């Protein structure tokens, strides 16, 4: 395993420490995960690249709270009401 020295502004270090604590990992592990995520995100054909394209098209880029994708009340907000369904028996 390699060792790396980085220089950060105090505010940036505070952000990294808070983010690492929220993820329940060390700051070192958090930076490692950040590097791996960035690598995966930039690989052509990756799931991350596909999701990034969806974000670009639908204007969701930069959102930290992607829970709206899982919640139908917000996912489909603004689409209007469904058309009444026809009965299946004819």
PyMOL commands that place a pseudoatom at each C-alpha (Angstrom):
pseudoatom trace, name=CA, resn=UNK, resi=1, chain=A, elem=C, hetatm=0, pos=[0.000, 0.000, 0.000]
pseudoatom trace, name=CA, resn=UNK, resi=2, chain=A, elem=C, hetatm=0, pos=[1.330, 3.422, -0.918]
pseudoatom trace, name=CA, resn=UNK, resi=3, chain=A, elem=C, hetatm=0, pos=[1.412, 6.490, 1.258]
pseudoatom trace, name=CA, resn=UNK, resi=4, chain=A, elem=C, hetatm=0, pos=[0.410, 9.892, -0.115]
pseudoatom trace, name=CA, resn=UNK, resi=5, chain=A, elem=C, hetatm=0, pos=[0.792, 13.364, 1.330]
pseudoatom trace, name=CA, resn=UNK, resi=6, chain=A, elem=C, hetatm=0, pos=[-1.769, 15.978, 0.331]
pseudoatom trace, name=CA, resn=UNK, resi=7, chain=A, elem=C, hetatm=0, pos=[-2.201, 19.592, 1.281]
pseudoatom trace, name=CA, resn=UNK, resi=8, chain=A, elem=C, hetatm=0, pos=[-5.687, 20.902, 1.999]
pseudoatom trace, name=CA, resn=UNK, resi=9, chain=A, elem=C, hetatm=0, pos=[-7.171, 24.129, 3.218]
pseudoatom trace, name=CA, resn=UNK, resi=10, chain=A, elem=C, hetatm=0, pos=[-8.507, 23.714, 6.788]
pseudoatom trace, name=CA, resn=UNK, resi=11, chain=A, elem=C, hetatm=0, pos=[-12.098, 24.052, 5.597]
pseudoatom trace, name=CA, resn=UNK, resi=12, chain=A, elem=C, hetatm=0, pos=[-11.579, 21.340, 2.973]
pseudoatom trace, name=CA, resn=UNK, resi=13, chain=A, elem=C, hetatm=0, pos=[-10.059, 19.013, 5.545]
pseudoatom trace, name=CA, resn=UNK, resi=14, chain=A, elem=C, hetatm=0, pos=[-13.056, 19.601, 7.832]
pseudoatom trace, name=CA, resn=UNK, resi=15, chain=A, elem=C, hetatm=0, pos=[-15.376, 18.654, 4.970]
pseudoatom trace, name=CA, resn=UNK, resi=16, chain=A, elem=C, hetatm=0, pos=[-13.387, 15.477, 4.275]
pseudoatom trace, name=CA, resn=UNK, resi=17, chain=A, elem=C, hetatm=0, pos=[-13.379, 14.510, 7.958]
pseudoatom trace, name=CA, resn=UNK, resi=18, chain=A, elem=C, hetatm=0, pos=[-17.121, 15.101, 8.266]
pseudoatom trace, name=CA, resn=UNK, resi=19, chain=A, elem=C, hetatm=0, pos=[-17.830, 13.113, 5.109]
pseudoatom trace, name=CA, resn=UNK, resi=20, chain=A, elem=C, hetatm=0, pos=[-15.603, 10.246, 6.253]
pseudoatom trace, name=CA, resn=UNK, resi=21, chain=A, elem=C, hetatm=0, pos=[-17.270, 10.163, 9.663]
pseudoatom trace, name=CA, resn=UNK, resi=22, chain=A, elem=C, hetatm=0, pos=[-20.704, 10.116, 8.040]
pseudoatom trace, name=CA, resn=UNK, resi=23, chain=A, elem=C, hetatm=0, pos=[-19.575, 7.149, 5.898]
pseudoatom trace, name=CA, resn=UNK, resi=24, chain=A, elem=C, hetatm=0, pos=[-18.053, 5.446, 8.978]
pseudoatom trace, name=CA, resn=UNK, resi=25, chain=A, elem=C, hetatm=0, pos=[-14.613, 5.159, 7.358]
pseudoatom trace, name=CA, resn=UNK, resi=26, chain=A, elem=C, hetatm=0, pos=[-11.215, 6.717, 7.952]
pseudoatom trace, name=CA, resn=UNK, resi=27, chain=A, elem=C, hetatm=0, pos=[-10.254, 9.859, 6.041]
pseudoatom trace, name=CA, resn=UNK, resi=28, chain=A, elem=C, hetatm=0, pos=[-7.688, 7.781, 4.156]
pseudoatom trace, name=CA, resn=UNK, resi=29, chain=A, elem=C, hetatm=0, pos=[-10.324, 5.229, 3.139]
pseudoatom trace, name=CA, resn=UNK, resi=30, chain=A, elem=C, hetatm=0, pos=[-12.723, 8.030, 2.189]
pseudoatom trace, name=CA, resn=UNK, resi=31, chain=A, elem=C, hetatm=0, pos=[-10.156, 9.559, -0.201]
pseudoatom trace, name=CA, resn=UNK, resi=32, chain=A, elem=C, hetatm=0, pos=[-9.469, 6.096, -1.616]
pseudoatom trace, name=CA, resn=UNK, resi=33, chain=A, elem=C, hetatm=0, pos=[-13.180, 5.554, -2.259]
pseudoatom trace, name=CA, resn=UNK, resi=34, chain=A, elem=C, hetatm=0, pos=[-13.417, 9.021, -3.803]
pseudoatom trace, name=CA, resn=UNK, resi=35, chain=A, elem=C, hetatm=0, pos=[-10.590, 8.177, -6.224]
pseudoatom trace, name=CA, resn=UNK, resi=36, chain=A, elem=C, hetatm=0, pos=[-12.180, 4.836, -7.161]
pseudoatom trace, name=CA, resn=UNK, resi=37, chain=A, elem=C, hetatm=0, pos=[-15.581, 6.448, -7.677]
pseudoatom trace, name=CA, resn=UNK, resi=38, chain=A, elem=C, hetatm=0, pos=[-14.072, 9.131, -9.911]
pseudoatom trace, name=CA, resn=UNK, resi=39, chain=A, elem=C, hetatm=0, pos=[-12.267, 6.470, -11.929]
pseudoatom trace, name=CA, resn=UNK, resi=40, chain=A, elem=C, hetatm=0, pos=[-15.459, 4.426, -12.352]
pseudoatom trace, name=CA, resn=UNK, resi=41, chain=A, elem=C, hetatm=0, pos=[-17.457, 7.543, -13.194]
pseudoatom trace, name=CA, resn=UNK, resi=42, chain=A, elem=C, hetatm=0, pos=[-15.160, 8.488, -16.062]
pseudoatom trace, name=CA, resn=UNK, resi=43, chain=A, elem=C, hetatm=0, pos=[-14.906, 5.060, -17.709]
pseudoatom trace, name=CA, resn=UNK, resi=44, chain=A, elem=C, hetatm=0, pos=[-16.770, 4.919, -21.030]
pseudoatom trace, name=CA, resn=UNK, resi=45, chain=A, elem=C, hetatm=0, pos=[-19.724, 2.576, -20.870]
pseudoatom trace, name=CA, resn=UNK, resi=46, chain=A, elem=C, hetatm=0, pos=[-19.809, 2.456, -17.080]
pseudoatom trace, name=CA, resn=UNK, resi=47, chain=A, elem=C, hetatm=0, pos=[-22.987, 2.656, -15.050]
pseudoatom trace, name=CA, resn=UNK, resi=48, chain=A, elem=C, hetatm=0, pos=[-21.704, 5.914, -13.571]
pseudoatom trace, name=CA, resn=UNK, resi=49, chain=A, elem=C, hetatm=0, pos=[-21.209, 7.402, -17.023]
pseudoatom trace, name=CA, resn=UNK, resi=50, chain=A, elem=C, hetatm=0, pos=[-24.730, 6.353, -17.993]
pseudoatom trace, name=CA, resn=UNK, resi=51, chain=A, elem=C, hetatm=0, pos=[-26.203, 7.886, -14.832]
pseudoatom trace, name=CA, resn=UNK, resi=52, chain=A, elem=C, hetatm=0, pos=[-24.203, 11.053, -15.412]
pseudoatom trace, name=CA, resn=UNK, resi=53, chain=A, elem=C, hetatm=0, pos=[-25.713, 11.317, -18.894]
pseudoatom trace, name=CA, resn=UNK, resi=54, chain=A, elem=C, hetatm=0, pos=[-29.198, 10.860, -17.436]
pseudoatom trace, name=CA, resn=UNK, resi=55, chain=A, elem=C, hetatm=0, pos=[-28.429, 13.618, -14.916]
pseudoatom trace, name=CA, resn=UNK, resi=56, chain=A, elem=C, hetatm=0, pos=[-27.238, 15.895, -17.717]
pseudoatom trace, name=CA, resn=UNK, resi=57, chain=A, elem=C, hetatm=0, pos=[-30.364, 15.302, -19.807]
pseudoatom trace, name=CA, resn=UNK, resi=58, chain=A, elem=C, hetatm=0, pos=[-32.854, 15.542, -16.934]
pseudoatom trace, name=CA, resn=UNK, resi=59, chain=A, elem=C, hetatm=0, pos=[-31.192, 18.352, -15.001]
pseudoatom trace, name=CA, resn=UNK, resi=60, chain=A, elem=C, hetatm=0, pos=[-30.434, 16.329, -11.860]
pseudoatom trace, name=CA, resn=UNK, resi=61, chain=A, elem=C, hetatm=0, pos=[-26.651, 16.780, -12.016]
pseudoatom trace, name=CA, resn=UNK, resi=62, chain=A, elem=C, hetatm=0, pos=[-25.057, 17.815, -8.745]
pseudoatom trace, name=CA, resn=UNK, resi=63, chain=A, elem=C, hetatm=0, pos=[-27.902, 16.561, -6.569]
pseudoatom trace, name=CA, resn=UNK, resi=64, chain=A, elem=C, hetatm=0, pos=[-26.711, 14.833, -3.435]
pseudoatom trace, name=CA, resn=UNK, resi=65, chain=A, elem=C, hetatm=0, pos=[-30.164, 13.579, -2.505]
pseudoatom trace, name=CA, resn=UNK, resi=66, chain=A, elem=C, hetatm=0, pos=[-30.952, 11.035, -5.180]
pseudoatom trace, name=CA, resn=UNK, resi=67, chain=A, elem=C, hetatm=0, pos=[-33.679, 9.526, -3.014]
pseudoatom trace, name=CA, resn=UNK, resi=68, chain=A, elem=C, hetatm=0, pos=[-36.143, 11.256, -5.318]
pseudoatom trace, name=CA, resn=UNK, resi=69, chain=A, elem=C, hetatm=0, pos=[-35.447, 8.425, -7.783]
pseudoatom trace, name=CA, resn=UNK, resi=70, chain=A, elem=C, hetatm=0, pos=[-36.880, 5.916, -5.325]
pseudoatom trace, name=CA, resn=UNK, resi=71, chain=A, elem=C, hetatm=0, pos=[-39.907, 7.894, -4.157]
pseudoatom trace, name=CA, resn=UNK, resi=72, chain=A, elem=C, hetatm=0, pos=[-42.734, 7.801, -6.730]
pseudoatom trace, name=CA, resn=UNK, resi=73, chain=A, elem=C, hetatm=0, pos=[-44.402, 10.874, -5.242]
pseudoatom trace, name=CA, resn=UNK, resi=74, chain=A, elem=C, hetatm=0, pos=[-41.384, 12.986, -6.154]
pseudoatom trace, name=CA, resn=UNK, resi=75, chain=A, elem=C, hetatm=0, pos=[-40.095, 10.943, -9.073]
pseudoatom trace, name=CA, resn=UNK, resi=76, chain=A, elem=C, hetatm=0, pos=[-43.260, 11.546, -11.076]
pseudoatom trace, name=CA, resn=UNK, resi=77, chain=A, elem=C, hetatm=0, pos=[-44.138, 14.966, -9.647]
pseudoatom trace, name=CA, resn=UNK, resi=78, chain=A, elem=C, hetatm=0, pos=[-45.300, 17.379, -12.285]
pseudoatom trace, name=CA, resn=UNK, resi=79, chain=A, elem=C, hetatm=0, pos=[-46.351, 14.740, -14.807]
pseudoatom trace, name=CA, resn=UNK, resi=80, chain=A, elem=C, hetatm=0, pos=[-50.044, 15.337, -14.231]
pseudoatom trace, name=CA, resn=UNK, resi=81, chain=A, elem=C, hetatm=0, pos=[-52.735, 12.770, -13.508]
pseudoatom trace, name=CA, resn=UNK, resi=82, chain=A, elem=C, hetatm=0, pos=[-53.050, 9.362, -15.105]
pseudoatom trace, name=CA, resn=UNK, resi=83, chain=A, elem=C, hetatm=0, pos=[-55.753, 8.772, -17.666]
pseudoatom trace, name=CA, resn=UNK, resi=84, chain=A, elem=C, hetatm=0, pos=[-58.521, 6.538, -16.292]
pseudoatom trace, name=CA, resn=UNK, resi=85, chain=A, elem=C, hetatm=0, pos=[-57.839, 2.890, -17.081]
pseudoatom trace, name=CA, resn=UNK, resi=86, chain=A, elem=C, hetatm=0, pos=[-60.123, 0.870, -19.285]
pseudoatom trace, name=CA, resn=UNK, resi=87, chain=A, elem=C, hetatm=0, pos=[-61.538, -2.306, -17.770]
pseudoatom trace, name=CA, resn=UNK, resi=88, chain=A, elem=C, hetatm=0, pos=[-59.773, -5.530, -18.775]
pseudoatom trace, name=CA, resn=UNK, resi=89, chain=A, elem=C, hetatm=0, pos=[-63.053, -7.355, -19.570]
pseudoatom trace, name=CA, resn=UNK, resi=90, chain=A, elem=C, hetatm=0, pos=[-63.713, -5.358, -22.670]
for i in range(1, 90): cmd.bond("trace and resi %d" % i, "trace and resi %d" % (i + 1))
show_as sticks, trace
zoom trace
